[in-house]
Amino acid sequence: MPNTALAEQIKTMLEEVKGQLETKTEDGQVIKLLDVFKMFPALQEKYTSLEKRLEEFENQVKTRKWATGLAGLELEKDKFSLCRALYAMRTNNWDKAQFEADVFRQTRALSTGDDSSGGYLVPAQAMPEFIEMFRAEAVCIRMGARVIDGLTGAPVTFTRQTGGATAYWVGENKEITESALSVGELKMIPKKVAALTKLSNELIRMSSPGAEAMTRQDFAVALGLAVDLATLRGSGSENQPLGIANTPGINTVILGDNGGLPNFDTFTDMEYEVSVNNALRGNLGFVFHPAIRRLLKKLKIAQFSNDAGGEYVIAPFSDAQLEAYLGYKFGMTTQTPVNLKKGEATNCTEIFFGNWAEVLIGQWLGFEILASNVAGTAFASDQTWVRIISQVDIALRHAASMCLCSDAKIAA
């Protein structure tokens, strides 16, 4: 084969190879594949590093199953076990409570507390079932009081309207009387609420679903009732929040110098007091002692009396029928006293009515838990004493949204 022909073949082959090693984009830019090949070592190194980091992250997720509301941990499936945490605190052995230890560490990093004394701060999101039980025990929350959790700093300030513009009729060329929208501040300052419970060590060691539920329920009842009572009747002094009954400016209905037996007229009067203040809106309802429900159930048609004769006002009696007569939902609690004094009466109780969405319950951070097997008689009794502390405050956005009858007698 002539040399010229061979040269032409080689030239053609080189052109074909060149065409395969170069390509053009839509904008006419030439991409040389040889240059891309030169980048492979660097790309491979970056890919290996990225793959390693991804693998480390996946292993971390598998071994640390957080169930808190902390950033990036909301979707974890495992749940925080209070019993496992208490047992680990008591024995100072966290081998079987790695998840709980992670929750405590993550939360502690966000707080200024110190667990050198054995106290641990659990975020509210770590025990969602506990929170639900806690709220179920509080009638005010069930009625619609708003819980604002995760608060930080103090005081927490809310702005509220205290007055509005006023319109006037004026003559021609007369000056318009000035008026202005006025606002005020509502401050919430954390107050400590605590519960101390004695638990059997066998119960804690079991760490079964039943034992877990029992432990959480015990705390939920204690804290729920404490917050509920403060919401209704907190004195505002001696480290207590200011409750509805002691909030200045709320509406009142008075039954008599010596109290009086409530009837449906009483509830109508309470509704009226709220309505004349233009506050009859929102999550409206009544809260009272079960003794009031019993009294209403026994009311007779004849002049709303409790005489032996006559037909019952509500018959057959049901909660749904009672709500229909009252016109609003109701909740009951045995925490309202039935021995209040009014004149010569010593068997009075309280009835609350209003827009419960105006009641704010603020909660700071989570729950601080401390467990000890040597406090008091815990060691001798083979018990673990557990203290749980939370910080809350209560505020009523507008006093006119609530009404109180504090001299309702539970019997003649």
C-alpha positions in Angstrom: 0.0 0.0 0.0 1.4 3.4 -1.0 2.6 5.6 1.8 0.3 8.4 0.7 -2.7 6.1 1.1 -1.6 5.0 4.6 -1.1 8.6 5.6 -4.7 9.4 4.4 -6.1 6.5 6.4 -4.2 7.6 9.6 -5.5 11.1 9.1 -9.0 9.9 8.7 -8.8 7.8 11.8 -7.4 10.7 13.8 -10.3 12.9 12.7 -12.7 10.2 13.8 -11.1 9.9 17.2 -11.0 13.7 17.6 -14.7 13.8 16.8 -15.4 11.3 19.5 -13.3 13.2 22.1 -15.0 16.5 21.4 -18.6 17.6 21.5 -20.4 20.8 21.2 -23.2 22.2 23.4 -26.2 24.0 22.1 -24.5 27.4 22.5 -21.5 26.2 20.4 -19.1 25.7 23.3 -16.6 22.8 22.7 -16.2 20.2 25.5 -13.1 18.1 25.3 -13.6 14.7 26.8 -9.9 14.3 27.5 -10.2 17.3 29.9 -13.2 15.6 31.6 -11.1 12.4 32.0 -8.4 14.5 33.7 -11.1 15.6 36.3 -12.0 12.0 37.3 -9.4 11.6 40.1 -10.6 14.8 41.9 -14.3 13.9 41.4 -13.7 10.4 42.7 -12.0 11.7 45.8 -14.9 14.1 46.5 -17.4 11.3 45.9 -15.6 9.0 48.3 -15.6 11.7 51.0 -19.3 12.5 50.4 -20.2 8.8 50.5 -18.3 8.4 53.8 -20.0 11.3 55.4 -23.4 10.0 54.2 -22.7 6.6 55.7 -21.6 8.2 59.0 -24.9 10.2 59.1 -27.0 7.1 58.4 -25.2 5.2 61.1 -25.8 8.0 63.5 -29.5 8.1 62.7 -29.8 4.3 63.2 -28.1 4.4 66.6 -29.5 7.6 68.0 -33.3 7.6 67.7 -34.3 10.9 69.1 -38.0 11.6 69.6 -37.8 15.2 70.5 -38.8 18.4 68.8 -35.2 19.5 68.4 -34.1 20.5 64.9 -33.9 17.6 62.5 -35.2 15.0 65.0 -39.0 15.3 64.6 -39.5 12.2 62.5 -37.8 9.7 64.7 -39.9 6.6 65.4 -38.7 5.5 68.8 -40.3 7.1 71.9 -38.8 8.5 75.0 -39.2 6.1 77.9 -39.6 7.8 81.3 -39.1 4.5 83.1 -35.8 3.8 81.4 -34.6 7.3 82.1 -35.6 7.1 85.8 -33.8 3.7 86.2 -30.7 5.1 84.5 -30.7 8.1 86.8 -31.2 6.0 89.9 -28.4 3.5 89.0 -26.2 6.1 87.1 -26.0 3.5 84.3 -27.1 4.6 80.9 -26.1 1.6 78.9 -29.7 0.6 78.3 -31.0 4.2 77.9 -28.7 5.6 75.2 -31.7 7.3 73.5 -32.8 9.0 76.7 -29.2 10.1 77.3 -29.0 11.6 73.9 -32.3 13.5 74.5 -30.9 14.9 77.8 -27.6 15.9 76.2 -29.2 17.6 73.3 -31.6 19.5 75.5 -28.9 20.4 78.0 -26.9 22.0 75.2 -29.7 24.4 74.7 -30.1 25.3 78.4 -28.0 26.9 81.1 -28.8 24.2 83.7 -26.4 21.8 85.3 -27.1 18.1 85.8 -24.2 17.5 88.3 -26.9 17.1 91.0 -28.8 14.5 88.9 -31.4 16.8 87.4 -32.3 16.5 83.7 -34.3 18.7 81.5 -36.6 16.9 79.1 -38.1 18.8 76.3 -41.9 18.7 76.1 -41.7 17.1 72.7 -39.8 14.1 74.1 -42.8 12.8 75.9 -45.8 13.6 73.7 -48.1 11.1 75.4 -47.2 12.5 78.8 -48.1 16.0 77.5 -51.5 14.8 76.2 -52.3 13.1 79.5 -51.2 16.2 81.4 -53.5 18.4 79.3 -56.3 15.9 79.6 -56.2 16.3 83.4 -56.6 20.1 83.1 -60.3 21.1 82.5 -59.3 24.6 81.5 -57.2 23.3 78.6 -60.0 21.0 77.6 -62.3 24.0 77.6 -60.0 25.8 75.2 -57.3 27.6 77.3 -54.3 28.1 75.0 -51.0 26.6 75.9 -47.9 28.5 74.7 -44.9 26.2 75.3 -41.3 26.5 74.5 -41.0 30.0 76.0 -37.6 31.3 76.8 -36.5 34.4 78.7 -38.6 36.4 81.2 -40.8 38.2 81.2 -42.6 37.2 78.0 -44.7 40.2 76.9 -47.8 40.2 74.8 -49.5 43.3 73.4 -53.2 43.7 74.0 -55.7 46.4 73.0 -57.1 48.3 76.0 -59.1 50.9 74.2 -60.4 51.9 70.8 -61.2 55.0 68.7 -64.5 56.7 69.4 -66.8 58.3 66.8 -68.7 61.6 67.5 -71.4 63.6 65.8 -70.1 67.1 65.0 -71.5 70.2 63.4 -70.1 72.0 60.4 -66.8 73.7 61.0 -66.7 72.1 64.5 -63.6 70.4 65.9 -63.7 66.6 66.1 -63.0 65.2 69.6 -59.8 63.3 69.5 -59.6 59.6 70.4 -57.0 57.0 69.8 -56.5 53.2 69.8 -54.7 52.3 73.0 -52.7 49.2 73.8 -51.2 47.7 76.9 -48.8 44.9 77.8 -49.5 41.5 79.3 -46.5 40.0 81.0 -45.9 36.3 81.8 -43.2 35.4 84.3 -42.2 31.8 84.9 -43.3 30.2 88.2 -42.2 26.9 89.4 -44.7 24.0 89.7 -43.4 20.7 91.1 -44.5 17.2 92.0 -42.8 14.6 94.1 -43.8 11.0 93.6 -42.6 7.7 95.2 -42.3 4.8 92.8 -41.6 1.2 93.4 -38.2 0.1 92.0 -39.9 -3.0 90.6 -42.2 -0.8 88.6 -39.3 1.2 87.2 -37.2 -1.8 86.4 -40.1 -3.4 84.4 -40.1 -0.6 81.8 -43.1 -2.2 80.2 -45.8 -0.3 78.3 -48.1 -0.7 81.3 -45.5 0.6 83.8 -44.6 3.4 81.5 -48.2 4.5 81.1 -48.8 4.3 84.9 -45.7 6.4 85.7 -46.6 9.1 83.1 -50.2 9.2 84.3 -49.1 9.7 87.9 -47.1 12.8 86.9 -49.7 14.0 84.5 -52.4 14.0 87.2 -50.2 15.8 89.7 -49.0 18.5 87.3 -52.3 18.8 85.4 -54.3 19.4 88.5 -51.8 21.9 89.9 -51.9 24.0 86.7 -55.7 23.7 86.5 -56.2 24.9 90.0 -53.9 27.8 89.5 -55.7 28.7 86.2 -59.0 28.9 88.0 -58.0 30.2 91.5 -54.3 31.1 91.6 -53.7 33.9 94.1 -51.0 35.7 92.3 -48.9 35.6 95.5 -46.7 33.1 97.3 -45.1 32.0 94.0 -48.5 31.2 92.4 -49.8 32.5 89.0 -52.8 34.8 89.0 -55.9 32.8 88.3 -59.2 33.9 86.7 -61.1 34.2 90.0 -58.6 36.8 91.3 -58.0 38.7 88.1 -59.2 42.3 88.6 -62.0 43.5 86.3 -63.7 40.2 85.5 -67.5 40.1 85.4 -69.4 38.8 88.4 -72.8 37.5 89.2 -73.9 37.7 92.9 -76.7 35.5 94.2 -77.3 37.0 97.6 -75.9 38.2 100.9 -75.9 34.6 102.1 -75.3 33.1 98.6 -78.0 31.3 96.7 -79.1 28.2 94.9 -78.1 28.6 91.2 -80.6 27.8 88.5 -80.7 28.4 84.7 -81.3 32.1 85.4 -77.9 32.2 87.0 -76.2 30.9 83.8 -78.2 33.3 81.7 -77.1 36.2 83.9 -73.5 35.2 83.5 -73.8 35.0 79.8 -75.4 38.5 79.8 -72.5 40.0 81.8 -70.0 38.9 79.2 -72.2 39.9 76.3 -72.7 43.5 77.5 -68.9 43.9 77.5 -68.9 42.8 73.8 -66.9 39.7 74.7 -69.5 37.0 73.9 -67.4 35.2 71.3 -64.7 32.6 70.9 -64.5 29.4 72.9 -67.3 29.9 75.3 -68.3 27.5 78.1 -69.0 26.9 81.8 -66.8 25.3 84.4 -68.1 24.2 87.8 -68.0 21.5 90.5 -70.0 18.3 89.9 -72.2 19.4 92.8 -73.7 22.0 90.4 -74.5 19.4 87.8 -76.3 17.4 90.5 -78.3 20.4 91.6 -79.3 21.3 88.0 -80.3 17.7 87.4 -82.6 17.8 90.4 -84.3 21.1 89.4 -88.1 20.8 89.2 -90.3 22.7 86.7 -92.4 24.3 89.5 -90.6 27.7 89.9 -87.2 26.0 89.5 -87.5 24.7 93.0 -86.2 21.5 94.6 -89.6 20.6 96.0 -90.4 17.0 96.3 -93.3 17.3 93.9 -93.2 18.4 90.2 -91.5 17.2 87.1 -87.8 17.5 86.4 -86.7 20.3 84.1 -84.4 18.0 82.3 -85.8 14.5 82.0 -84.2 12.1 81.1 -81.0 13.9 82.0 -77.9 13.8 79.9 -74.8 16.0 79.4 -75.9 16.8 75.9 -79.3 17.9 77.1 -77.7 20.0 79.9 -75.5 21.7 77.3 -78.6 22.4 75.2 -80.3 24.1 78.2 -77.1 26.1 79.1 -76.5 27.0 75.5 -72.8 26.3 75.9 -70.4 23.4 76.6 -69.4 22.8 80.2 -66.5 21.1 82.1 -66.4 19.9 85.7 -63.6 19.8 88.3 -63.6 18.8 91.9 -60.9 21.3 92.5 -63.3 24.2 92.9 -64.1 24.3 96.6 -67.6 23.6 98.0 -67.1 25.2 101.4 -66.7 28.8 100.5 -68.4 31.2 103.0 -70.8 34.0 102.1 -72.7 35.6 104.9 -74.2 32.7 106.9 -73.7 30.2 104.2 -70.7 27.9 104.4 -71.4 25.6 101.4 -70.8 27.9 98.4 -68.8 27.1 95.3 -67.7 28.9 92.1 -69.0 28.9 88.5 -66.9 30.2 85.7 -68.0 31.3 82.3 -66.4 33.0 79.3 -64.1 32.7 76.3 -61.5 30.2 77.4 -59.3 31.0 74.4 -58.5 34.2 76.2 -56.8 32.2 78.9 -53.1 31.8 78.3 -51.0 29.1 79.9 -47.3 29.7 79.2 -44.7 27.0 79.7 -40.9 27.5 79.7 -38.7 24.8 78.2 -39.6 21.3 79.4 -39.7 19.2 82.5 -36.8 18.9 84.9 -36.6 15.4 86.4 -34.6 14.3 89.4 -34.6 10.7 90.7 -33.1 9.4 93.9 -33.1 6.1 95.7 -31.7 7.5 98.9 -33.9 10.6 99.6 -36.1 10.3 102.7 -37.1 6.7 103.2 -36.5 5.6 99.6 -33.5 3.4 100.4 -35.3 1.6 103.3 -38.5 1.2 101.3 -36.7 0.1 98.0 -38.3 3.0 96.2 -37.2 5.8 93.9 -38.4 9.2 94.7 -38.9 11.3 91.6 -39.3 15.0 91.5 -40.5 16.7 88.3 -40.5 20.5 87.9 -42.0 22.7 85.2 -42.2 26.5 84.9 -45.5 28.0 83.9 -47.5 31.2 84.2 -51.1 32.1 83.5 -52.6 35.2 82.1 -56.0 36.4 81.0 -55.8 38.5 77.9 -59.0 40.5 78.5 -60.8 40.4 81.9 -64.1 41.2 80.3 -64.1 37.9 78.6 -64.7 35.9 81.8 -67.5 35.9 84.4 -67.5 34.4 87.9 -70.2 33.5 90.3 -68.6 32.7 93.7 -71.5 32.3 96.0 -73.4 29.4 94.4 -74.7 27.2 97.1 -74.6 23.5 96.4 -77.6 22.7 98.6 -80.3 24.6 100.5 
